[in-house]
């Protein structure tokens, strides 16, 4: 019989034990650092192309789509989002199990928790589409991925705030209260920035005023930052937990 690399005792030990706070912060730092890097490189090396507008008016900031569509920005962003996506999917499932335990006998909240899971998975999938299909490659797919990302993100935030409003009615820890309050603030801020970005985008396309596209890009950045901040509130929700990577159980049949 072949001898494996672990004995029976070593096999039962976890390979990695990581505090959830470190896991949550690391997951959010990936897109944050990639985003800052892409915008910075675009401004320093591709300013004219990245800030170009169809009506050739003055613009001082690249849109997100423009900032992640050139080389090497495209590959930096894809690398960061690729590494970020797997933990995000896992976190979606963690929240679903958390809500399932909190609302074991409440049908409405169970349905909302399922919808929150669906929105979270869709949000992450939309982010992957707009990441790996650049606006300079296939614009319609990129645009639709962005719309799916924004719509599912806002709906996910709304449902999450509703579920945490119900959780708050029962006993919760100070960390959970703080998490709920920040979720509400960030949802309102994110929604307001989405409306402002949409307003400036439409105004730019209609009137082509100098500097208006810069305001659109600025509010687009704030949408992304507040979305990241909303997700990082998970370290208050699961702060005492650990992420454990272990070897698979030994097959006793051999």
N, C-alpha and C positions, 0 to 999 in steps of 0.2 A: 504494500500500500504506500502511495506517495505521502510524504510528510509535508504539511503546509508550513508556511512561514510563522504561524502563531500556534502556541499551545492552547489548551482549552481555557486557561485563565487569561492569557493575553487577548484571546479572541473576544472575551466579554468586556474588555476595557474599551472605553471610547478613545478614538484616535485624536479627536479635537474637542475641547470644551471651550466655548466662546460665550462671554456674557452677551445677552441680547442687546444691551445698549451699544456695545461695540459693533455688533452685526448690523443694527439699524443705522447707525451713523455712517459706517463704511458703505452700506448700500446706497445711501443718499449722496455721499461724497463722490461716488463714481460719476454720475451725470453732472453734478455741480462742477467738479474740476474739469470735466470734458467740455462743458458749456463755456466756462471762463476761458479755457485754452483756445477754443475755436473762435470765440468773439475777439480775443486779443490778437490772435494770428491774422484774422481777417482785417482788423483795423491797421495792423502794422505792415502787412505785406500785400494785401489785396484790397486796399481801401477803395480804389476807384471802381473796381468790379463789384465788390460786395455791397457798396452803397448806391449803385446805379439804379435809377428808377426809369420806368417806361416813358415818362414825360420829361426826363432829364432835369428835374428841379433839384435844388440843394437838399442833400440828405447826409447825416453825420453818423448814423448807426446802421449796421446791417440787420435785416430781419433774421430770425433764427434759421429759416429755410436757406437763406443766402449764406449765413455763417457756417453751415455744416455741409455745403454742397461742393466745396473746392478741396483741392489736395494741398496739404495733408489733413486739413480740418475734417474732411469726410471720414478718414480712417481713424482719427482720434475719437470722433463721436461714436462711430460704429463699435469700436473696441470697448468704450466705456459703457454704452447701452447694452451691448452683448453680455458683458459681465454683470451688469445691473439687473437684467431681466429675470434671470433664474431666481435670485433671492426675492424679487418682487412677486413672482408667482407663488413661491412658498409662503410669503407673508399674507397673500390673499387667502390661502387655505387656512393659515393660522387664525386669522380674524373670523373666518366662517365657523371654525370649531369653537372659538371663544364665544361668539354670539349663540351658537347652538347650545352651549352649556348654560349660558345666562338665561335663555328664553326657551327652556326645554318644553314647557307646556303652554306656550303662547303662539297661536297659529300665525297671526299677523306679523309678529316680529320674526318668526321663522322664515316667512316668505320674504320679508325685507332683507334678512341676512343672506338668503339665496340670491336676491337681486343685487345686493351689494357685492357678492362674490362675482357674479356675472359682469357687473360694471367694472370691477377691478381687473378682471382678466381681459376684458375688452379694451380698457384703457392701456394696459401694458402692451397688448397686441397692436393697437393703433400706433403706439410709440415706436414699436419695432418696424412697422410698415413705413412710417415717415422717416425713420432713420436709415433703413437699408434701400429705400427708393428715393433718391435725391430729386429735388425739384428740377434740376437741370437734366435729369434722365427721363423720367416719366411724370410730368407735372400733375396729371389728374390723379394718379395713384397716391402721390405724395400729399396732394391737397385733401383727398378723401381720408387718408390716414390721419392727417392733422385734425380734421373735423371730428372723426371718430374719437380721437384722443381727448379733445376738449369736451365734447358732449358727454362721454362716459365718465370723464374725470369730475365734471360738475355734478352729474347725477350720483356718482359714488360718494362725493362729499356730502351732498344733501341727505342721502339715506344714512350715511354714517352718523351725521349729527342727530338725525331722528332716533336712531338706535341708542346713541349715548344719552339722549334726553330721557329715554325710558330707563336706562341703566341708572341714571343719576337719582331716580325716585327711590331706589333702594340704597342700602348702605354701600358706599364706595370709599376708597382710600383717598387721601389728599392728592396723590399723584393722578388718580383717575379724574378727580374734579378739575385739576389743572389741565389735563389732557382735553377734557370736554370743552372747557372755556376757550382754549387755543384753537380747537377744531372749529368752533363757531366763528371766531374772529378771522381765521384764515379762509374759511369758506366764503364769508361776506367779502373779504378783501379780494380773493381770487375772482369771484363773480363780478365785482365792480371793475377790476382790471380787464376782464374779458370784454365787458361792455364798452369800456373806454377804447380798448384796442380795436374792436369792431367799428366803433364810431370813426376813429382816425383813419382806419383802412378805407372805409367807404368815402370819407371826405377827400382823402388823397386821390382815389380813383375818379371822383366826380369833379374836383376843382384843381387838382395838381398844384397845391400851394407849397412853396418852399418850407421845408422843415416839418411838415405834417407827417411824412413817413417816418421821420425820426421819433416822433411821439408815439406812433404805432409800434415801432420796434421797442421803445422803452417800456411801454405797457405790456408788450408781449414777453419781455424779459421778466417783468414782475409777475405775470401769470405763471411762468415756469418756476420762479423762486418760491412763490407761495404754495404751489403744488408740492414742491419738494418739502417745504416746511410742514405742510399738512401730514405728509407721510412719515416724517421723522417724529411726530408725536407718538408713534408706536413705542418709543423707548420708555414713555410713561405707562403705557398700557401693559407692556410685557417686561418691564425693567428688571424684575427679580428672576426672570427665567434665563435659561442657557440654551444655546444652539449646540447640539451634540452630534458629531459625526462618528459613527461606530462601524466596525466590520460587520458584514452580514452574518446571520446565525449559521452555525455549522450544520451541514447536512448529515444527520445521524444515520442515514441509510447506508453509508459506506464505511 
